[in-house]
Amino acid sequence: MSSPYGYGHRYEGNENRDPLADSSSSLQGIDAVSRISGDVFGSGETSDSERTPLLYGAMDTLNDAGGSGSGYLRDVGSGRGSDPKRTLSKLKRRIKYYIPSFAWIPNYSPSLLGGDFLAGLTVASMLIPQSVSYASSLAKLNPVTGLFSASIPGIIYAFFGSSRQLNVAPEAALSLLIGQAVTDFQHDLPDPQSPEAETLGLAVATAITLQAGLFTFLLGFFRLGFMDVVLSRALLRGFVSAIAVIIMVEQLPSMFGLTALMHTVHPDTTLQKITFILENAPTHAHKATAIISFSALFALIFMRAFKDMFKGKWWIYRLPEVFIVVVASTILCAKSGWDQDGVDILGSVPITTGESFFQFPVSSSNIAYLHRTTSIAVLISVVGFLDSIVAAKQNAARFSYSISPNRELVALGVSNITGSFIPGTLPAYGSITRSRINADVGARSQMASLVCSAFVLLATFFVLPWLYYLPKCVLAAIICLVVFSLLAETPHDVVYYWKMRAWVDLGLMILTFVLSIVKDVEVGVVVSLIISLLLVVRRSSKPRMTILGRIPGTNSWKSIKENPDAQESVDGVLIVRIRESLDFANTAQLKERLRRLELYGVGKSHPSERPRRQEASILVFHMADVESCDASAAQIFCELLDEYRSRGVGLFITHLRSGPYRTFEKAGIVKMLGLDAFRMTVADAITIIEGSR
């Protein structure tokens, strides 16, 4: 059964002219197609944006007439059948899409090597001490696991990632989550400082990294990369701010030299640790450790501020302040004998990952931890991806190229799955700060990541012995420097939400922050995530509709809310424009929304108020904006229309596109209403209504 107006038509020029009167060659061609498909043009008053292109329906008809489906028209129109060369070319494009390194490595320009090499060296000099800090101070693991996490996943991402500047390595927030999980498991042991505790830590970290990689990969495989637009910025800001505070609280005992005392007292929650620091820092702090750590932190802050003052001087801006402080403090400690005064040093770091360097991530040693760490792995994968995609999009916009969120998910997933084959490897995701520095220094391809990973691996096997005298309190100071970066945008966002009176966003941010501090990070994020998703569902479940009125002296119908001149000129006729596609989510409230429009109009009203309007005797749907309609929505809409028919309400549907028309036809709506109820324009429907009175 075909539509009485050919699923809707499109014509150019004056919106009120008769399309059959146009003799231009382009419209003659369209008319020819229309005659083949048996379409009949109608006249109307709406603009081109409110009409469905004729070719949508006509092309479908031609395909059916060809007897071979869409492939018939495609092959005939292109003049090509199955061409082996084109098939091979298509295969190559697909391979380059799924493995982007096949596109950039063969075409790599030597002129880019200088910038990529310098960027890789600069990021590596910052990443080496950071990774050691994250692994030892946050993740509670052997420092070498941080270095492997900063190299192996980065190499894999360089081949599979679509971003040219993204640097993939451990993150402070994610390392903290690993550390909390490891600590929880180690509490079950008689001696949390025994060799068994280190082996258990490696097994727990491996289980989490593997699951995080698998979950990230599956998100990309099922094309769920859109989720970065679902989670609100307020939730992420609350999470990041809470993580910054927790990280600072975790590092302050090391900076004050209270680590041994804290292992005796065993404060669990963040609030208990804050209380512990306030009670013991004034009386039990180790003076030498406190002086060294806060001096290192001051030096890092000063050098970063100094670099910001001379951004135009590349040789100053590219100075690796973290690397400089690490080298200087290590030399001073070795020469001055700080370790003899009770300052904890890094000491000898054996390169060990358990029984062997490479191990299958699922084994008898860690399979027992998979179930208990799944929720943390999911949280890590979501937060890690969101940070990564923000960093990737920033650099893509800066250097004018496009990225695929789904490809990024797959690349990050593969990177972490590969990393999990080295026991204890931490989850690795993109960093906004490192990626920005990477781009500023000169990275123009993932060659910079390969160079960075190469230097990190060299440091893992050859430089670690030189860091024997590195004070652990300096590593804590390095992590505290990250805290300032994490908290940098929080005051701006709080002021912005307050200025905009965005109380929901501000409340969500505060809720995430408070729950993460008072309870734990997992509870804070999960509760806020559920609330955020409920808000999204609530907003999407309300179909956007408005009442249309005629502009006096014209055949144009506009929203009476947006156009004061628009008037409802026909008594008892309600013209409703549905302004979005219909799906199972927003159609569920369609009946209620229509009823409110019918009785109360477009203004705000409380359900307890008396109706301000009379019930409509005729209902006209303007559906130009409905690009699609799923089966559930069609079923609900059919039931709604049947209910109106049982009340004796006349029904018309106008401006319906080809796709929704076919759905309505299959759902029985066309048969129920009859072809006469489907009109090309609102003007057609009103003409019929006025003629029948």
Secondary structure as UniProt FT lines:
FT   TURN            4..7
FT   TURN            15..16
FT   HELIX           19..21
FT   HELIX           25..37
FT   HELIX           48..50
FT   HELIX           54..66
FT   HELIX           70..78
FT   HELIX           84..98
FT   HELIX           101..104
FT   TURN            106..107
FT   HELIX           110..112
FT   HELIX           113..133
FT   HELIX           134..138
FT   HELIX           143..149
FT   TURN            150..151
FT   HELIX           152..160
FT   STRAND          168..170
FT   HELIX           172..186
FT   TURN            187..188
FT   TURN            192..193
FT   HELIX           195..221
FT   TURN            222..223
FT   HELIX           225..229
FT   HELIX           233..256
FT   HELIX           259..265
FT   HELIX           270..284
FT   HELIX           287..309
FT   TURN            310..312
FT   HELIX           314..317
FT   HELIX           321..336
FT   HELIX           338..341
FT   TURN            364..366
FT   HELIX           367..370
FT   HELIX           371..373
FT   HELIX           374..398
FT   TURN            399..400
FT   HELIX           405..419
FT   TURN            420..421
FT   TURN            423..424
FT   STRAND          428..430
FT   HELIX           432..441
FT   HELIX           447..458
FT   HELIX           459..463
FT   HELIX           464..467
FT   TURN            468..469
FT   HELIX           472..487
FT   TURN            488..489
FT   HELIX           490..499
FT   TURN            500..501
FT   HELIX           503..518
FT   HELIX           521..540
FT   STRAND          545..550
FT   TURN            552..553
FT   STRAND          557..559
FT   TURN            560..562
FT   TURN            564..565
FT   TURN            571..572
FT   STRAND          573..578
FT   HELIX           584..587
FT   TURN            588..589
FT   HELIX           590..600
FT   TURN            607..608
FT   STRAND          618..622
FT   TURN            624..625
FT   HELIX           631..646
FT   TURN            647..648
FT   STRAND          650..654
FT   HELIX           658..667
FT   HELIX           669..673
FT   HELIX           675..677
FT   STRAND          678..679
FT   HELIX           682..691
//
